[in-house]
Amino acid sequence: MNFDEILCLIGGFGKFQKILYVWICVPQIFLAFHMLVSVFTGAVPPHLCRSTWPSAGSVTSLNFNLSLLSTTDDLLSCTTPLNHSGTVALNDGHPTGSCQGGWEYSTETFQSTIVTEWDLVCDNANLNTVGSAIYMFGLLVGAVVFGSLADKYGRRIIILVGLTIQTVFGVGAAFAPNFYIYTALRFMVGTSISGVIMNAFVLGTEWTGSKERMLAGIITDYFFGFGYILLAGVAYLIRDWRKLQLAISAPGFLFIFYIWVLPKSARWLMTNDRKEEAWELIQKAAQMNGKPITKDLEMCQVYKIEKKTEGKKKHSFIDLVRTPKMRKQSLIVFYLWFANVLVYYGLSLNISDFGMNIYLTQMIFGLVEMPARTITLFTLNRSRKISQLAFLAVGGTACLLTTFIPSHLSVVKTVLAIIGKFGITASLSIIYVYSAEVFPTVIRQNGIGIGSMCARIGGVLAPMMYLLRGISPHIPMALCGLCPLLGSALTLLLPETASKPLPDTIEDVEGSNHSEEDGRVIETPLRKVDVVCSRRTD
């Protein structure tokens, strides 16, 4: 009897699982804060070089024209136009020099950002982009490191370690004395984000019955989307970047009580031959769900667990590509992670093109995510495969169509971009659920870890994608359209996993046994297990 059949007996989504989801979902709000806070803390307000103002008094008193700042060009913000005598001149055609007198920044929208504090403009503007890339690289590193550690030490401990790192280094970033220390601290926060997101999702998946399993990804994503919206309000109320960074980080200390309430994964314990701990958790879950297990069934289950864990061997990420069917499915899933995140952040980084208040723009993009995540609740139970390819097709087609819309039809382009964001957000919610069901238990965390690593590569490349505007303004959106469409086609090659038991071993995926020495396939008939769910009485 496999673990899915045990869940059928004790309840696949009873009181135990509902309480577990409370502990899993609350941190998602703060994860969204950390992921998106740079939209505000790294914002570049209108600014100008002090040397461009003939009267020093007008600068020090900050009585400059804000409407001029909002439309200022590089002549005023980054250079000092010089006449032939070396005095400041604002007439066109004069040679220019670099800004020597520092910058003045508009405080109309922000009291301060990392840009205004450390003058990350003009020649130093690339540092802001580098800082964002380093943070995303932290997510990549965290996906690799914490994915492997979770398979070795368990989901629960990695979640606790991740929350600790996120809180301590997040608070530290609020007191960073310079940009370089700030970037290093944000890098550490990024590593923790991957560890918490992946393992919270997997922990929920492994405790949930097959029919309700999609909730493990969708509900947590829903809370992430709520954090997306809530951040706009928090940032609107707190305009100073240090106070904002502290406000989103300090509440993390409250998660210390997770040490006593967050359970381990019984499925992981069974797979790692820790059957006594697993059985204690199964009994606790059964008791909380009002479906206690009888003594006879208990003895039968312990015997089954012992039989299942006999001859257990170690697995690594190499097993993801060792056998043909597993290799094909792994590579496709890795590409889907990459394409989804590349387009997701590619669109999210383009919010300034709306030409509206930045807080309102953030709110709109957050609101778009909510129906996108909601609709998957109605489609996933029918088909993981069709849902994945359909939303990829919708998102990709909408983005690709924007390249054919004339620039003066800005409203049409904006509507298409919103549809694209809708499709890719829904697709991103699905890939969490789908990939967890494609990979077997013995290498599931490795698979999701490498998938998340591929996603973070997409996140790192997303801002760089817009550098291609210098070649053609249509290239970024064309890529945002073509990548999902290719992913939609590749999804046709993946199996359907809706309402099916999670595979526990690579043999479950391949439908055959594999020789460890040479990788040869030895065909054997699959053992038919007794399905007790159909005989369960409520």
Disulfide bonds with the S-S distance in Angstrom:
Cys8-Cys533 2.32
Cys49-Cys99 1.95
Cys78-Cys122 2.04
